[in-house]
């Protein structure tokens, strides 16, 4: 099931790039990020409420909270820089560079999380890098 969710994530990420490019036209990337964040905030808490998971908040450990806060800060910075790039750059070039995050995730997962790797993973990451450079060329 995780593969299906990952595919949906990619589909909505693609839609996000196109919608954001149109939405950021004529306004500051910071304002665009703030508006988008409000929508995500309401949507996320709405899902928590509708799914009956509000009680799960009590079970969050200090460690969970620290890492989720750090993740939220990283997300915020990612969005700010993404919208700054969209303000002036073509979405067809900005999005592929943004997707280099996949390569960074692979590297971080190997180094920080000690996840296993094989030749397919290394080749796949190298192809993503190569593909990004081809698209930018």
N, C-alpha and C positions, 0 to 999 in steps of 0.2 A: 504493500500500500504506500510505502514511503516514496517509491519511484513515481507513482501517480501524483502525490502531493508535490514532489519536486518539479515535475513537469508543469503542473498548474502554477507553481511559483514562478517558473521561467516565463510562462505565458503572460501572467499578470505583471511581471517585471518588464516585459517588452511593452505591454500596454502602458505601464507607468512612464516609460521613457518617452513615448510618443505624446501622451496626454500632458506630461510635464513640460515638454518642449513648447507645445502650443500654449499651455497655461502660464508659462514664465514670460511670454512675450510682452514687453512693455512694463514689467514690474521687476522689482529687486528679487534676486534669488533667495534672500533672507526672508522676505515677506512670503514668497511662494512656499518655502520650507515650513514657515510657521503655520500657514493655512493647512498644508498637507498634514502636518503633525497633529493639529486639532482633530482633523477627520479620522486619522489613524487612532488617536486616543479614544474618541467616542466609539469607534467601531470595535476596538479591542475590548473595552469594558462592556460594551453591549453584548458581545459574544460571551464573555465571562458570566454576565448576569443571565442571559438566555439559556446558557448551558448548565446553570445551577452550580457553578464552580467558585462562587464568591467565598465560600467557606474554606477553600484551599489556601487562601491568603494567610490564614493563621499558621499554616504549616511551613511557611517560608523560613528557612534558616538564615542566620547572619551571613554565612558564606554565599548562599543563593542570592541574597539581596546585594551583596557587594559585587558579585559578578554580573548580575542583571543591571545594576546601575552602571557599571563600566561598559557593558554591552550597549546600553541606552546612550551613553555619551559617545561611543564609537559610531553608533547609528546616526545620531544627530550630526556629528562631524561629517560623516559620509554624505548625508543628504545635503548639508550646506555646500560642500565642495561640488557635489553632483549638480546642484542647481546653478552654482557659479559657472561651471563648465557649460551647462546648457544655455545660459544667458548669451554666450558669445560663440559657442561652437556648434557645429552640425551634430544632431542627435546620432546620425549614422557613424560618426567618429567618436563621440563621447561615450556612447553605450559600450562599444567593444573595449575601450580602455577601462571603463568601469568593471567590465566582466573579467579583467585580469585579477579581480578579487578571488576568483576561483583558484588561480595559481597560488596566490598568497595563502588562501585557506589550506591548500595542500601542503605548502611549506610549513605553515604554523602547526598543522595537525601532526606532521612528521616530527618536528622539533619539540613542540611543547606538550603534545598529547601522546607522543610515542606510538602513534598509529602505524600499523604495518604498511609497507609499500612494496610495489613490484614494478617490473619494466613497463607494464601497461599504464600505470599511474604516471610514471616519469615521461613516457612518450606522449600521453594525453596532455599533460601540462605543457610540454614543449610545443605541441601542436597549437595549443591555445595561444601561447606567446607568439609563435610564428604567424598564426592567423591574424592576430591583432596587428602585427607589423605589416602584414600584407594589406589589411584594410586601411591602414594609415598611410601607406605608401602612395 
